[in-house]
């Protein structure tokens, strides 16, 4: 049976290997990847990192105020985004909102904002609301609301409506019936998603100062520019502590949600105490001043509604299609590199394999998640020079922490009974691993890798701010020169690229799950 299934899969497997090889070759060529440059100059990255330690402990006092603003910005933006996402979930649901045209419009708006990186949204907000933390709060709110609305309405559409119809027929309104049934079903998962997004928002808030949206990013950018690496080390140590505390807190709250959900009742109090005091403190420390720049708003809307079509469809080397191809190649190659390292690190960070000693490897992986993407980008640019090669190396490092964490979750959830049953029936070790363990973890691995590719597409645009290739460099230049028609064309190109890759990823995941389930059933027979 195993031999037959292996022969049936060989042709499809060979096609995928060839396709992957072609994509890899194209990406290596498009990004000017050079193993020679990495070998000769890679030590410079390590030496710059070494100069950050020991950190300048006297600098911590200056860090506290900006770190406080960064943390409050991420908390307030996440809390407001959670409320916005809940409203979006309600309005995008086909049971509640029977107007198909309005639902399509709302879902399109949600998707567009989900595809735009937070840093680009923050730069747009600085044009509208001026410099400062409130531009960052608005950017994080919009981005968080879009992501949560997308996840929320997808979960709600797949929920059981039997109870909802019963409540509606007994006299409850449509909205009340939906809230009492469907929303209660998806609410625990919604809160878990809020906590996952909070972790990333803390890191996002740390780089908003690069575009003048407040927080510790402005100080970090300044010290990197002056190459005061011991002070950069102090800032990164402070961020590491904050990100670590945030991850441990969110993990605790997720377990609390799981426990309370079994009892049928989930309290809002921890989330209220987490998010809304941060918003209040921001109002106290950074009072709102001025009004929205309506002229800038009008110009931005005109640029988005009527983008420069000539650069959107031109095949010139510096126009949108070519820049998007470079962006895709950077994201693809960075994801591949991050996957290889994450596979290695996730094994040594697994408690099931190495016990308590794996804790130190997990703390090391947290470093990759705590350091903002622009910091890695600026360091690599000093090694390789500006260009897409620096972007590839940056995304590879940034992907390691995320992917290793997702891989660890899959490894910790492995059920060893199928493997033990195969071994007991006389199957040797490697086939037993192939058919007893790999089918359990591979769908989770593939899902994590494709999701990271989606993230890397947006982070490549962010890296353009420091000249690490892709469409971001040209996009930030257009925005800073108020060339909104060109910026609109690039934004639409980026949104379309992320949408196409998202559709491909979702289709691939569904097909892959069906195939894995087929293999499991065949193996059981």
C-alpha positions in Angstrom: 0.0 0.0 0.0 2.8 2.4 0.9 4.7 1.6 -2.2 1.6 2.2 -4.4 0.8 5.5 -2.8 4.5 6.6 -3.2 4.4 5.9 -6.9 1.1 7.7 -7.3 2.6 10.8 -5.7 5.9 10.8 -7.5 4.7 12.7 -10.6 3.0 15.5 -8.7 6.0 15.7 -6.3 8.4 16.0 -9.2 6.4 18.8 -10.7 6.4 20.7 -7.4 10.1 20.2 -6.9 10.9 21.5 -10.5 8.5 24.5 -9.9 10.2 25.3 -6.6 13.6 25.1 -8.2 12.6 27.5 -11.0 11.2 30.0 -8.5 14.4 29.7 -6.4 16.6 30.3 -9.3 14.6 33.3 -10.4 14.7 34.7 -6.9 18.4 34.2 -6.6 19.0 36.0 -9.9 16.5 38.8 -9.3 17.8 39.7 -5.8 21.6 39.6 -6.7 22.2 36.9 -4.1 25.9 36.4 -3.6 27.3 33.7 -1.3 30.8 35.2 -1.9 29.7 38.6 -0.5 28.0 36.9 2.4 31.1 34.9 3.2 33.5 37.8 2.9 31.5 40.4 4.7 29.1 38.4 6.9 31.4 38.7 9.8 30.8 42.5 9.8 27.1 41.8 10.9 28.4 39.7 13.8 30.9 42.4 14.8 28.2 45.1 14.8 26.0 43.0 16.9 28.9 42.4 19.3 29.4 46.2 19.6 25.9 46.4 21.1 27.0 44.4 24.2 27.4 45.2 26.9 24.6 47.8 26.5 24.9 51.3 27.8 23.0 51.0 31.0 23.1 54.7 31.7 21.0 55.2 28.6 18.0 53.3 30.0 16.6 56.4 31.7 16.3 58.1 28.4 14.6 55.1 26.9 11.8 54.8 29.4 9.6 57.7 28.1 9.7 56.6 24.5 9.3 52.9 25.5 6.2 53.9 27.5 4.7 55.6 24.5 5.5 52.6 22.3 3.8 50.2 24.7 0.7 52.4 25.2 0.5 53.0 21.4 0.4 49.3 20.7 -2.0 48.5 23.5 -4.4 51.4 22.6 -4.3 50.6 18.9 -4.9 46.9 19.5 -7.9 47.6 21.8 -9.5 50.1 19.4 -8.7 47.7 16.5 -10.4 44.9 18.4 -13.6 46.9 18.7 -13.4 48.0 15.0 -12.8 44.4 14.0 -15.8 43.2 15.9 -18.0 45.8 14.1 -16.5 44.7 10.8 -17.2 41.1 11.6 -20.9 41.9 12.2 -21.3 44.1 9.1 -19.5 41.6 6.8 -21.6 38.6 7.9 -24.2 37.5 5.3 -26.8 36.5 7.9 -26.8 40.0 9.6 -26.1 42.1 6.5 -28.4 40.9 3.7 -27.2 43.6 1.2 -24.7 41.8 -0.9 -23.3 44.9 -2.6 -22.5 46.5 0.8 -20.9 43.3 2.0 -18.6 43.1 -1.0 -17.6 46.8 -0.6 -16.9 46.3 3.1 -14.9 43.1 2.5 -12.9 44.9 -0.2 -12.1 47.8 2.2 -11.0 45.3 4.9 -8.8 43.4 2.4 -7.1 46.6 1.1 -6.2 47.8 4.6 -5.1 44.4 5.6 -2.6 44.3 2.8 -1.0 47.7 3.5 1.9 47.5 6.0 1.4 49.3 9.3 4.4 51.5 8.7 3.0 52.8 5.4 -0.4 53.5 7.1 1.5 55.3 9.8 3.3 57.5 7.2 -0.1 58.3 5.6 -1.5 59.2 9.1 1.3 61.6 9.7 0.2 63.5 6.6 -3.3 63.6 8.0 -2.9 64.1 11.7 0.7 65.4 12.0 3.7 63.8 13.7 3.3 62.0 17.0 1.9 58.9 18.7 -1.7 59.5 17.6 -0.7 58.8 14.0 0.7 55.5 15.2 -2.4 54.7 17.2 -4.7 55.3 14.2 -2.4 53.2 11.9 -2.4 50.3 14.3 -6.1 50.6 14.9 -6.9 50.4 11.2 -4.5 47.5 10.5 -5.6 45.5 13.5 -9.3 46.1 12.8 -8.9 45.0 9.2 -7.0 41.8 10.1 -9.5 40.9 12.9 -12.5 41.7 10.7 -11.2 39.4 8.0 -10.6 36.5 10.5 -13.9 37.2 12.3 -16.2 37.2 9.3 -14.5 34.0 7.9 -15.1 32.3 11.2 -18.6 33.5 11.5 -19.5 32.4 7.9 -18.5 28.8 8.9 -20.5 28.7 12.1 -23.6 26.8 12.8 -26.7 28.9 12.3 -29.3 26.5 13.6 -29.6 28.2 17.0 -29.5 31.6 15.4 -32.6 30.8 13.3 -34.4 29.4 16.3 -33.7 32.6 18.3 -34.9 34.8 15.3 -38.1 32.8 15.0 -38.9 33.2 18.7 -38.9 37.0 18.3 -35.3 38.1 18.8 -34.0 40.5 16.2 -31.5 39.3 13.6 -28.5 41.1 15.3 -29.5 40.0 18.8 -29.9 36.4 17.6 -26.5 36.5 15.8 -24.8 37.9 18.9 -26.3 35.4 21.2 -25.3 32.4 19.1 -22.6 32.9 16.4 -20.7 35.6 18.2 -20.6 33.5 21.3 -19.2 30.6 19.2 -16.4 32.6 17.7 -15.6 35.0 20.6 -12.9 32.8 22.3 -11.1 32.5 19.0 -11.5 36.2 18.3 -9.9 37.1 21.7 -7.0 34.7 21.0 -6.5 36.4 17.6 -6.4 39.8 19.5 -3.6 38.5 21.7 -1.6 37.1 18.8 -1.9 40.5 17.0 -0.9 42.4 20.2 2.4 40.6 20.1 3.2 41.8 16.6 1.8 45.3 17.3 4.3 45.8 20.0 7.1 45.2 17.5 5.3 47.3 14.9 5.0 50.2 17.3 8.7 50.1 17.9 9.5 51.2 14.3 6.7 53.8 13.8 9.2 56.5 14.9 11.1 55.9 11.7 8.3 57.8 9.9 7.6 60.2 12.8 4.7 58.4 14.3 6.1 58.5 17.9 7.5 55.8 20.2 11.0 54.4 20.6 11.6 54.1 16.8 12.8 57.7 16.5 15.4 57.2 19.1 16.4 53.9 17.7 16.8 55.3 14.2 18.9 58.2 15.5 21.3 55.9 17.4 21.7 53.5 14.5 22.5 56.5 12.2 25.2 57.7 14.6 26.4 54.1 15.0 26.1 54.3 18.8 25.7 50.6 19.0 26.0 50.3 22.8 22.9 52.6 23.1 21.2 50.6 20.3 21.9 47.5 22.4 20.2 49.2 25.4 17.1 49.9 23.3 17.0 46.4 22.0 17.3 44.9 25.5 14.4 47.1 26.7 12.3 45.9 23.7 13.3 42.3 24.4 12.0 42.6 28.0 8.7 44.2 26.8 8.2 41.6 24.0 9.0 38.7 26.4 6.5 40.1 29.0 3.9 40.6 26.3 4.3 37.0 25.0 4.1 35.4 28.4 1.1 37.6 29.3 -0.7 36.7 26.1 0.0 33.0 26.6 -1.4 33.2 30.1 -4.6 35.0 28.8 -5.0 32.5 26.0 -4.9 29.6 28.5 -7.4 31.5 30.7 -9.7 31.9 27.7 -9.5 28.2 27.0 -10.2 27.3 30.6 -13.1 29.8 30.9 -14.6 28.7 27.5 -14.9 25.1 28.9 -17.0 26.6 31.7 -19.1 28.5 29.2 -18.3 32.0 30.4 -15.6 34.4 29.4 -14.9 37.7 31.3 -14.0 41.0 29.6 -12.2 42.4 32.6 -8.6 41.4 31.9 -8.9 42.8 28.4 -10.5 46.0 29.6 -7.7 46.4 32.1 -5.1 45.7 29.4 -6.1 48.0 26.6 -8.2 51.0 27.7 -6.0 52.3 30.5 -3.3 52.6 27.9 -5.6 54.8 25.8 -6.4 57.0 28.8 -2.7 57.4 29.6 -2.0 58.5 26.0 -4.6 61.2 26.3 -3.0 62.4 29.5 0.6 62.3 28.3 0.0 63.3 24.6 -3.1 65.5 24.4 -4.7 65.6 21.0 -3.8 68.8 19.1 -5.0 70.2 15.8 -7.4 68.7 13.3 -7.2 66.4 10.3 -5.5 67.8 7.3 -8.5 67.7 4.8 -6.3 68.9 1.9 -3.9 66.0 2.4 -6.8 63.6 2.8 -8.4 64.8 -0.5 -5.0 64.4 -2.3 -4.5 60.9 -1.0 -8.0 59.8 -1.9 -7.6 61.2 -5.4 -4.3 59.4 -5.8 -5.8 56.1 -4.7 -9.0 56.4 -6.8 -7.2 57.6 -9.9 -3.7 56.0 -9.8 -1.1 56.5 -12.5 -2.1 53.7 -14.9 1.1 54.2 -17.0 3.4 52.9 -14.3 0.9 50.3 -13.1 1.1 48.4 -16.4 4.4 49.5 -17.8 7.2 46.8 -18.2 10.0 49.2 -17.6 12.6 48.2 -15.0 11.6 50.9 -12.5 7.8 50.7 -12.8 5.3 48.7 -10.7 5.4 45.2 -12.3 9.2 45.0 -12.2 9.2 46.3 -8.6 6.5 43.8 -7.6 8.5 41.0 -9.1 11.5 42.0 -7.1 9.3 42.3 -4.0 8.0 38.8 -4.5 11.5 37.4 -5.0 12.8 39.0 -1.9 9.9 37.7 0.2 10.1 34.2 -1.3 13.9 33.8 -0.8 13.7 35.3 2.7 10.9 32.9 3.6 12.9 29.9 2.2 16.0 30.9 4.2 14.0 31.5 7.4 12.3 28.1 7.0 15.6 26.3 6.8 17.0 27.9 10.0 13.6 27.6 11.8 13.5 23.8 11.1 16.9 23.5 12.8 16.2 25.8 15.8 12.7 24.4 16.4 14.1 20.9 17.1 16.6 22.2 19.7 13.9 24.4 21.3 11.5 21.5 21.8 10.8 20.5 25.4 9.8 17.0 24.2 13.3 16.4 22.9 15.6 18.3 25.2 13.6 19.0 28.3 14.3 22.2 30.3 17.5 22.9 28.4 15.3 23.9 25.4 14.2 27.0 27.4 17.5 28.8 26.5 17.0 28.1 22.8 13.4 29.5 23.1 14.8 32.7 24.7 17.3 33.0 21.8 14.4 32.6 19.3 12.6 35.4 21.1 15.5 37.7 20.1 14.6 37.2 16.5 11.0 38.1 17.2 11.9 41.1 19.4 14.2 42.9 17.1 12.3 45.2 14.6 12.7 44.4 11.0 14.2 47.8 10.1 17.0 47.2 12.6 18.1 44.0 10.9 17.7 45.9 7.5 19.9 48.8 8.5 22.6 46.4 9.8 22.6 44.2 6.7 22.8 47.2 4.4 26.0 48.2 6.2 27.3 44.7 5.2 26.0 44.2 1.7 25.1 47.7 0.6 21.6 48.9 -0.4 19.6 46.6 -2.5 17.4 43.4 -2.5 20.2 41.2 -1.2 20.0 43.0 2.2 16.3 42.6 2.1 16.6 38.8 1.7 19.0 38.4 4.6 16.8 40.6 6.8 13.6 38.7 6.1 15.4 35.4 6.6 16.4 36.4 10.1 13.0 37.9 10.9 11.2 34.7 9.7 13.2 32.4 11.9 11.5 33.4 15.2 8.0 33.4 13.8 8.3 30.1 12.0 10.2 28.3 14.8 7.4 29.2 17.2 4.7 27.9 14.9 6.8 24.7 14.2 7.2 24.2 18.0 3.4 24.4 18.5 3.0 21.6 15.8 5.7 19.5 17.4 4.3 19.8 20.9 0.9 18.6 19.6 2.2 15.4 17.9 0.3 12.2 18.8 2.8 9.4 19.0 0.2 6.6 18.9 0.2 6.2 15.1 4.0 6.1 15.0 4.0 3.5 17.8 1.4 1.4 16.1 3.4 1.3 12.9 6.5 0.3 14.7 4.6 -2.4 16.6 3.4 -3.8 13.2 7.0 -4.2 12.0 7.5 -0.9 10.0 11.0 0.4 10.2 11.8 3.8 11.8 11.9 6.1 8.7 8.6 4.8 7.1 7.0 5.0 10.5 8.0 8.6 10.9 6.9 9.3 7.3 3.4 7.9 7.8 2.9 8.4 11.5 4.4 11.8 12.3 5.0 13.8 9.1 1.3 13.9 8.1 0.5 15.4 11.5 3.0 18.3 11.4 3.3 18.9 7.7 0.0 20.8 7.2 0.9 23.1 10.1 4.3 23.7 8.7 3.0 24.4 5.2 0.3 26.8 6.6 2.9 28.6 8.7 5.3 29.0 5.8 2.6 30.3 3.5 1.4 32.7 6.1 4.9 34.0 6.7 5.3 34.6 3.0 2.2 36.8 3.1 3.8 38.7 6.0 7.1 39.0 4.2 5.5 40.5 1.2 4.3 43.4 3.3 7.6 43.7 5.3 9.5 43.9 2.0 7.6 47.1 1.3 8.6 48.4 4.8 12.2 47.6 4.1 12.1 50.0 1.2 12.3 52.8 3.8 16.0 51.9 4.4 16.8 51.0 0.8 16.6 47.2 1.1 15.0 46.6 -2.3 11.5 46.0 -3.5 8.6 48.4 -4.2 9.0 50.1 -0.8 11.8 52.4 -1.7 10.0 53.9 -4.7 6.7 54.0 -2.7 8.2 56.0 0.2 9.8 58.4 -2.2 6.5 59.0 -4.0 4.7 59.6 -0.7 7.3 62.0 0.7 7.2 64.0 -2.6 3.4 64.1 -2.5 3.1 62.2 -5.8 -0.1 60.5 -4.8 -1.0 59.2 -8.2 2.2 57.2 -8.4 1.9 56.2 -4.8 -1.7 55.0 -5.4 -0.5 52.9 -8.4 2.1 51.2 -6.2 -0.3 50.6 -3.3 -2.8 49.0 -5.7 -0.1 46.9 -7.1 1.0 45.8 -3.7 -2.6 45.0 -2.6 -3.2 43.0 -5.8 0.1 41.0 -5.3 -0.8 40.2 -1.7 -4.3 39.2 -2.8 -3.1 36.9 -5.5 -0.6 35.2 -3.2 -3.2 34.9 -0.6 -5.6 33.2 -2.9 -2.9 30.9 -4.1 -1.9 30.1 -0.5 -5.4 29.4 0.6 -6.1 27.1 -2.4 -2.8 25.3 -1.9 -3.6 24.8 1.8 -7.0 23.4 1.1 -5.7 21.0 -1.6 -2.8 20.0 0.7 -5.2 19.2 3.6 -7.4 17.1 1.3 -4.3 15.2 0.1 -3.0 14.6 3.6 -6.4 13.4 4.8 -6.5 11.0 1.8 -3.0 9.7 2.7 -4.1 9.1 6.3 -7.2 7.2 5.2 -5.2 5.2 2.8 -2.6 4.4 5.4 -5.4 3.3 7.8 -6.9 1.0 5.2 
